[in-house]
Structure formats: structure tokens, C-alpha cells
Amino acid sequence: VYIGIRAVKGFYKKANYAFSAAMTYMILPICDAISDVIVMFLTENAYGLPQMFRSVVWALIWMTYLLISKQVKKRVPVGSRVWTWKESVTIIFYVIICSGRILLIYFN
């Protein structure tokens, strides 16, 4: 939620971190879906496959929009975009959480 609010606030203020916050917000559901697919194979339970597919498609559509939109380029020009430590730490922390979840299920 924090990253989503940060992205909206950044685009509103035309801040240079807005693009990285929005991309981080899109990367998180993809990480979640990847870990869910791995968990699904480990537990042989495919109950969430349609939701995982929707999440990945949703994230990819928005990532494509962020990358090719003229409005986004006007709001936050490509040369001024920065990737801040907050987004980096968020992604790293989320990958660690997803990996830990996979390991817990694998070893149980």
C-alpha cells in the first residue's frame, strides 16, 4: 500500500521517483505470482492459478503502459527517472519473504 501511495503522490508532484515506485508496485504482484506457482507445484494444489494469471497480466499491462505512454514521459521524463533505495529495499525484502515462504513449504 505504501508503494502505491508513493507512486500516486510522486506522479502528482512530478517527482523523479514516481516511475520507479510505480514499477515496483507492478513487480510485487509478479513476484507473488511466481512464488505462488512454485508453491502450487510443491503442494500440488492449483486452486489459485486463475488469480495468479490475472495478477501477472494486470501487472504486465500496466508496466507496458508505464514504459510506452507519452503522458508518463511528459510527467516524468526518461532522463530524470531515478530508482531510489526505498523501492530497491522493498523489492529485495519482498523477494526474501516469498523465498522464505517457498522454503517453509518445501521443508514441511
C-alpha positions as MATLAB code, in Angstrom:
seq = 'VYIGIRAVKGFYKKANYAFSAAMTYMILPICDAISDVIVMFLTENAYGLPQMFRSVVWALIWMTYLLISKQVKKRVPVGSRVWTWKESVTIIFYVIICSGRILLIYFN';
ca = [
       0.000    0.000    0.000;
       2.858    2.344    0.888;
       4.495    1.932   -2.531;
       1.163    2.507   -4.308;
       0.545    5.704   -2.368;
       4.142    6.769   -3.000;
       3.692    6.223   -6.762;
       0.475    8.242   -6.921;
       1.981   11.025   -4.802;
       5.117   11.027   -6.974;
       3.177   11.334  -10.226;
       1.048   14.089   -8.733;
       4.166   16.024   -7.703;
       6.047   15.089  -10.927;
       8.798   13.620   -8.752;
      11.684   11.712  -10.283;
      10.971    8.626   -8.125;
       7.377    8.227   -9.377;
       8.256    5.874  -12.215;
      10.359    3.561  -10.039;
       7.642    3.486   -7.371;
       5.040    2.560   -9.984;
       7.292   -0.124  -11.490;
       7.932   -1.523   -8.018;
       4.190   -1.636   -7.447;
       3.910   -3.713  -10.646;
       6.847   -6.008   -9.851;
       5.444   -7.090   -6.479;
       2.398   -8.982   -7.894;
       4.677  -10.695  -10.410;
       6.985  -11.869   -7.588;
       3.938  -13.023   -5.667;
       2.573  -14.939   -8.641;
       5.924  -16.616   -9.282;
       6.164  -17.748   -5.663;
       2.539  -18.937   -5.780;
       3.255  -21.035   -8.875;
       6.250  -22.625   -7.140;
       4.150  -23.295   -4.038;
       1.423  -24.722   -6.257;
       3.883  -27.212   -7.766;
       5.247  -28.128   -4.339;
       1.821  -28.703   -2.803;
       0.106  -29.996   -5.970;
      -2.783  -27.617   -5.346;
      -3.821  -25.461   -8.321;
      -6.668  -23.540   -6.706;
      -5.154  -20.080   -7.278;
      -3.905  -20.455  -10.842;
      -6.525  -18.181  -12.467;
      -5.873  -15.419   -9.920;
      -2.114  -15.698  -10.439;
      -2.592  -15.413  -14.191;
      -4.799  -12.315  -13.763;
      -2.241  -10.689  -11.480;
       0.602  -11.203  -13.920;
      -1.434   -9.986  -16.903;
      -2.589   -6.922  -14.929;
       0.974   -6.077  -13.929;
       2.352   -6.578  -17.433;
      -0.339   -4.368  -18.980;
       0.432   -1.541  -16.548;
       4.197   -1.966  -16.920;
       3.810   -1.700  -20.695;
       1.711    1.429  -20.264;
       4.324    2.994  -17.982;
       7.109    2.193  -20.436;
       5.475    3.459  -23.654;
       2.978    6.126  -22.544;
       3.594    9.649  -23.799;
       1.704   11.035  -20.820;
       4.038    9.275  -18.389;
       7.062   10.505  -20.367;
       5.724   14.062  -20.136;
       5.018   13.743  -16.421;
       8.361   12.108  -15.530;
      10.886   12.422  -18.384;
      13.078    9.389  -19.020;
      16.301   11.239  -18.180;
      15.074   12.335  -14.763;
      13.817    8.949  -13.544;
      15.689    7.502  -10.583;
      15.442    4.224   -8.730;
      15.503    5.044   -5.026;
      16.661    2.909   -2.143;
      13.076    2.604   -0.856;
      11.958    0.757   -3.973;
      15.095   -1.396   -4.022;
      14.702   -2.382   -0.375;
      11.007   -3.115   -0.893;
      11.678   -5.489   -3.784;
      14.576   -7.212   -2.006;
      12.534   -7.604    1.186;
       9.558   -8.976   -0.759;
      11.714  -11.492   -2.639;
      13.173  -12.653    0.691;
       9.660  -13.086    2.122;
       8.499  -15.054   -0.938;
      11.641  -17.206   -0.848;
      11.150  -17.892    2.847;
       7.573  -18.940    2.199;
       8.698  -21.334   -0.514;
      11.405  -22.805    1.723;
       8.956  -23.282    4.593;
       6.574  -25.194    2.364;
       9.385  -27.176    0.750;
      10.829  -28.346    4.057;
       7.463  -29.186    5.648;
];
